[in-house]
Amino acid sequence: MTRAHYLFGWGYVAICGALLLGTPAHRHADTSRTTYAPASTPGGDAAEVWWRRVRPYCNPVEVRVLQQQTAPPRTTAGAGYQAACFALAGHIDDARRVIDSLAPNERYRAAGIVFDVGHPVADAGDDRSAAPIMELVIDYWPNHYMALYHAGMAEYMLGQRELAKKNLTEFLQLYHENDGWRSNGLTVLARLDSATPTDLRRPPEPR
């Protein structure tokens, strides 16, 4: 191989590498809202700093004082974390008011943050707390399939049969992966469809 061929070959490799590195990963700018990860939420970094500072105080006793003393950033993400703080404290109406203050096309993003914060509550089996949080998410993001799943499971355990049936039916219409999530949904829906669904055991959460 001549020196010219050698240089040409490595030059070609360098150009290809530069093109690959310069190509951004594919991302839906306007999410279809069928997944549960909204596109980057405006003001996210400052809001996360605020959230880490206030998270220990998001309880029924301290949340109102906290909100008066420490305002979140005036961004979509700030509103999302503020709503999540209220939701964790059980103040669902206050959480709704925060989300309603946003432009309609930004509300689902804030609801996505509420889901991310409330998801561990559902995983821990705190059904009384998880059910209203997940219902809040569904109100602003109706086809959020994981919120539908967790709402349905929590409502099933609370004996709220009609709500559980509605949410799990919608979850199964949206979620078609043949995995543990779908299997659990089918199992619980079958119990709800039976004449006397007395088995209120929660199926094990998929890993």
SVG drawing of the C-alpha trace seen along z (x, -y; Angstrom):
<svg xmlns="http://www.w3.org/2000/svg" viewBox="-71 -33 75 48">
<polyline fill="none" stroke="black" stroke-width="0.4" points="0.0,0.0 1.5,-3.4 1.7,-6.3 -1.0,-8.1 -3.5,-5.2 -2.7,-4.9 -3.4,-8.6 -6.6,-8.5 -7.9,-5.5 -7.4,-7.1 -8.8,-10.4 -12.0,-8.5 -12.3,-6.9 -11.9,-10.3 -14.6,-11.9 -17.0,-9.0 -16.3,-9.3 -16.9,-13.0 -20.2,-12.6 -21.4,-9.9 -20.4,-12.0 -22.1,-15.0 -25.4,-13.3 -27.8,-13.7 -29.6,-10.7 -33.2,-10.5 -35.7,-12.1 -39.3,-12.9 -39.6,-16.7 -43.4,-16.4 -44.0,-13.2 -47.0,-11.2 -47.6,-10.8 -47.7,-7.0 -44.5,-6.6 -43.9,-7.7 -40.8,-9.9 -41.7,-13.3 -39.2,-15.2 -36.8,-17.5 -38.9,-19.8 -38.1,-23.5 -36.2,-24.7 -35.3,-21.1 -31.9,-21.7 -32.9,-24.5 -36.1,-22.7 -34.2,-19.5 -32.0,-21.5 -35.1,-23.0 -36.7,-19.6 -33.7,-18.0 -33.8,-20.8 -37.5,-20.6 -38.2,-16.8 -37.9,-16.0 -40.7,-18.6 -43.3,-17.3 -45.6,-16.0 -49.0,-17.0 -47.6,-19.0 -44.8,-21.1 -45.8,-21.4 -47.8,-24.6 -45.2,-26.5 -42.6,-25.2 -44.5,-26.5 -44.8,-29.9 -41.1,-30.2 -39.4,-28.5 -40.9,-29.1 -39.9,-26.8 -38.5,-28.1 -41.3,-29.6 -40.9,-27.0 -42.8,-23.9 -40.4,-21.7 -40.7,-23.9 -44.5,-23.5 -44.1,-19.8 -42.0,-19.4 -44.2,-21.7 -47.2,-19.6 -45.4,-16.5 -44.6,-17.9 -48.2,-18.6 -49.2,-15.2 -46.8,-13.4 -48.3,-15.4 -51.8,-14.2 -52.9,-17.7 -54.1,-16.6 -56.3,-19.6 -53.3,-21.9 -51.3,-19.8 -54.0,-20.2 -54.1,-24.0 -50.3,-24.2 -50.6,-22.1 -53.6,-24.1 -51.6,-27.3 -49.5,-26.1 -50.3,-26.4 -52.4,-23.4 -49.7,-22.0 -47.2,-21.9 -49.4,-20.3 -48.7,-16.7 -45.0,-17.4 -45.6,-18.5 -47.8,-15.4 -44.9,-13.3 -42.7,-14.7 -45.5,-13.9 -45.4,-10.3 -41.7,-10.0 -41.9,-11.2 -45.0,-9.0 -43.7,-5.9 -41.7,-4.7 -44.8,-5.2 -46.7,-2.8 -43.8,-0.3 -43.7,-0.3 -47.4,0.8 -48.7,-2.4 -52.0,-2.1 -53.9,-4.9 -51.2,-7.4 -50.5,-6.0 -54.0,-5.8 -54.8,-9.5 -51.4,-10.4 -51.7,-8.2 -55.3,-9.4 -53.8,-12.9 -51.3,-11.9 -54.0,-10.2 -56.1,-13.4 -53.4,-15.3 -51.9,-12.4 -54.7,-10.0 -52.7,-7.3 -49.8,-7.2 -49.8,-3.4 -47.7,-3.0 -49.9,-5.5 -52.9,-3.5 -51.3,-0.3 -50.3,-1.6 -53.7,-3.3 -55.5,-0.2 -53.5,2.0 -53.8,-0.4 -57.5,-0.7 -57.9,3.0 -56.2,3.4 -58.5,0.7 -61.6,2.4 -62.4,-0.3 -63.5,2.2 -64.9,0.0 -62.0,-2.4 -59.5,0.5 -61.3,2.2 -61.4,-0.9 -57.8,-1.8 -56.5,1.8 -58.6,2.2 -57.1,-1.0 -53.6,0.1 -54.0,3.4 -55.3,1.6 -52.1,-0.5 -49.5,1.9 -48.9,5.0 -45.5,6.3 -45.8,10.0 -44.2,9.4 -44.9,9.3 -46.7,6.0 -49.3,7.2 -49.6,10.6 -50.4,8.8 -52.9,6.6 -54.7,9.6 -54.6,11.5 -56.2,8.8 -58.7,7.9 -59.8,11.5 -60.4,11.4 -62.4,8.2 -64.5,9.8 -65.3,12.8 -68.6,12.9 -67.0,12.7 -63.4,11.4 -62.3,12.2 -58.6,12.6 -57.1,9.2 -53.4,10.3 -51.2,8.0 -49.3,9.8 -45.5,9.5 -44.1,6.5 -42.0,7.3 -38.3,6.7"/>
</svg>
